[in-house]
Every structure is written in structure tokens, then in C-alpha cells.
Amino acid sequence: MTDDRSPALDRHLLTITQRPPRVFVHGDGSWLVDDSGRRYLDLVQGWAVNSLGHSPALVAEALASQAGRLLNPGPAYYSRPMLDLARRLTELSCFDRVFLASSGAEANEGAVKLARRWGQKMKGGAHEVINFHDGFHGRTLAMMSASGKPGWDRLYAPMPTGFAKARLHDIESVRRALTPATVAVMLEFVQGEAGVNLVDAGFVRELRALCTAHDLLLIADEVQTGIGRCGTAFAYEQYGIEPDLMTLAKGIGGGVPLSALLCKERFNCFEPGDQGGTFCGNPLMAAVGLAVVNEVCRADFLADVRQRGEQLSRGLQAIARDFGCPGERGLGLLRALQLPSDDAAAVVEAASSLAPAGLLLNAPRPNLLRFMPALNISAADLDDALGLLRQALHEVWG
Ligand SMILES: *Cc1c(COP(=O)(O)O)cnc(C)c1O
């Protein structure tokens, strides 16, 4: 809502978005409660960050026990959680080295820095990164350049350079963007912010082959798709290829700010002092990350994510049939429902206002709803959410 509709609520925050006039005070699993006591079934989950739902005991305990022991000795010293989380991530993935940070954009900047450093040392100063139209890599100035969001090249001009754009599923457009200065190709396996656009496995394999042939780094931005969201620990496992670098954020912290950049040993080429950050690798967040990763990346947990993903997919397909929607798509528990009209915002509003309990949804496009529930959502809560969605669609379309 606009500031003048809720003047008493907010006169002090810098205006960055229009928030509904509600203050959330409590969260428990898939449920949120506002300060009037209203309950909401939440399929946004802090933008796909609460892998285990709101305020899970596992995160609260990891925070409390680490907070009582050691908050932050500083990034230039080792701590046990930093070492343990890095080791665990390398055990689970095809990567050998880990840099811990606090946000997805920061991890992605680290990936571009590492690629450029490698280009300086091994590839005659190559530094350009090829990204994709409609891609999203974060909101720092450089990551806005890397992202392919329309208008972002002008919003804060002048923008950092060194990023070229290609089109998904058009390998010729990637070849055309190649120059002797190219060092890497960076991609999301599922373009989440652009509307849950799935990338074909064939295209990913073509990209992998092209990167290998030209000695380019393939950087996987798994900020949204990693840590179980797509039904496997990492989405790249479902494409039969290995990236050279990978970034993780969102779900890895289970709700706290934590991100990671992973690379193969061959690209372990920062010199001491090249990269860092005051909060990078702090034990408080690393301890939470370790607890979350150990829980989410268990085989039985991931099997449940795949089952819930199928349940959500079937439910959305049925809704699409009953309401004349073009269809649904997604991978695991990152899914979207296409609407036949630009009513997504109206559906989000109607869903959140349902009585007695609301449903929280996200509309990344005017005709698209995105679903990113807790990875451990129960089958019953998911069925309830699908029922509430039907009610909201009835309200909007009569
Ligand atoms: C959310 C997101 C980012 C940015 O992460 P922040 O933590 O907001 O900086 C980058 N890449 C992808 C694919 C994302 O979904």
C-alpha cells in the first residue's frame, strides 16, 4: 500500500517497495501471524529463503548455541563453523573450495571477480562475462549489469561494463557474444525472478561444451535453485553437467543472511587480500548454514521435496484445467502458474485477504504466480494452500 494509506505505520523507512499494511509478528512452519492475530499460509517464505519454514527449532538452536559461544572472531581468523560448512559443501557437490558471504549478489560478485582474476592469470586478461536476457543475479551495480532485466541498464547509469547478453536456448547468440576477452558464461538453471523459466538440458549441455572448447568458466547461479529447492541438493545434478563455479544463497541460511561461492581447485586463484568482507564466514551464520544443509541434503528429505513438488504440480495442473489457465511449470518446489490474463496482482491481494486465514503468494509477472513453499511443507498444508488458491481465483474471476 502507499505511504498515505498507512501513514502511522511507516514514516521512517526509505521507500523501496509497496508493502501491505500488516506487521508480521510470529512465524511457525508454513504459517505467519500478523499483529491483529490473523493467520496466513505462506508460500513465499521470505522469497524462498526459509527452507525449513518460519522459525524452525533447528535454526533457533543453532543460532542460540553458537551465539553463546562465538559470534565473530573476524574474517581473517578460522572458526569451526566456517571450516565445517565449507567441508560439508564440498562433500555434497563437485566443488573443492568455498568462499562464504552474506547475500546472493555478494556471492555472484565474488564469482565474477574470481573469473576475472583467473582471466588475468591464465587467459591473457580475458574478463567479459556472458549473461542471459531476463536473467537475475542481484542488485549491486555490477550484478545489475549482469542481470538482463529491462531498464536496469539505465536506472543507475553509468553501469559497470564487461557483461554481454545472449538469449536462452539460442547457442548462436552465445557464439555471437563471444570475443577474445570473454572469460565466463553465467546462468540460472531456472530463471526464478523472470517467472520460473526452465532451461532445457540440451541447451545447458551445449553451453558446457562451448565453455570447455573455448576454455571459459561456466558459472551456475544457484542462489534460488540450490540447497534442495528443485528436489536435488543442487539443480546442476539434474542436467548431467558440472559447472566450474557455483553460487548459493537464499535457502542455504534457512532465513538468515548467508551465501557461498564454490569453485573447482583449478580456479582457486585469489591471492591473499584479493577478496573478503567483514561478515564473510562469520560463525553465527555458518553454524546455521551447516545445520540447514545437513537437514535439507539428506536423501529422505530430498525425496519428500520431490513428492511435494509433484503434489503441487498436480494441484496446479488441475487448477489450470478448471480455470482455463495456460499451464504450470517448475522444478521441485519452485513452480509457477500461468494465468490467462494480467490478474496476478489481484489474485495475490484476494488470496492474502481470504477469511479466516489468508494465503501469501508472489506475482513476479502480471500474468504469473510463483510458489516457493518451505521445503518441509506438509502434504496437508499444501492441499490447504491449493484450496485457498482456488477460492482466491473464484473471487477474482467470479
Ligand atoms: C535472489 C537472487 C539473487 C540475489 O540474491 P540476494 O541475496 O538478494 O543478493 C541472485 N541470483 C538469483 C538467481 C536470485 O534468485
The ligand as an SDF file (V2000), in Angstrom:
LIG
                    3D

 15 15  0  0  0  0  0  0  0  0999 V2000
   17.6850  -13.6870   -5.2340 C   0  0  0  0  0  0  0  0  0  0  0  0
   18.6930  -13.9600   -6.2930 C   0  0  0  0  0  0  0  0  0  0  0  0
   19.9260  -13.2730   -6.3340 C   0  0  0  0  0  0  0  0  0  0  0  0
   20.2620  -12.1570   -5.3750 C   0  0  0  0  0  0  0  0  0  0  0  0
   20.3870  -12.5970   -4.0710 O   0  0  0  0  0  0  0  0  0  0  0  0
   20.4030  -11.5020   -2.8870 P   0  0  0  0  0  0  0  0  0  0  0  0
   20.6010  -12.3080   -1.6530 O   0  0  0  0  0  0  0  0  0  0  0  0
   19.0850  -10.7980   -2.9360 O   0  0  0  0  0  0  0  0  0  0  0  0
   21.5370  -10.5840   -3.1640 O   0  0  0  0  0  0  0  0  0  0  0  0
   20.8390  -13.6460   -7.2960 C   0  0  0  0  0  0  0  0  0  0  0  0
   20.5810  -14.6180   -8.1840 N   0  0  0  0  0  0  0  0  0  0  0  0
   19.4130  -15.2860   -8.1850 C   0  0  0  0  0  0  0  0  0  0  0  0
   19.1950  -16.3660   -9.1800 C   0  0  0  0  0  0  0  0  0  0  0  0
   18.4250  -14.9750   -7.2520 C   0  0  0  0  0  0  0  0  0  0  0  0
   17.2520  -15.6210   -7.2660 O   0  0  0  0  0  0  0  0  0  0  0  0
  1  2  1  0
  2  3  1  0
  2 14  2  0
  3  4  1  0
  3 10  2  0
  4  5  1  0
  5  6  1  0
  6  7  2  0
  6  8  1  0
  6  9  1  0
 10 11  1  0
 11 12  2  0
 12 13  1  0
 12 14  1  0
 14 15  1  0
M  END
$$$$
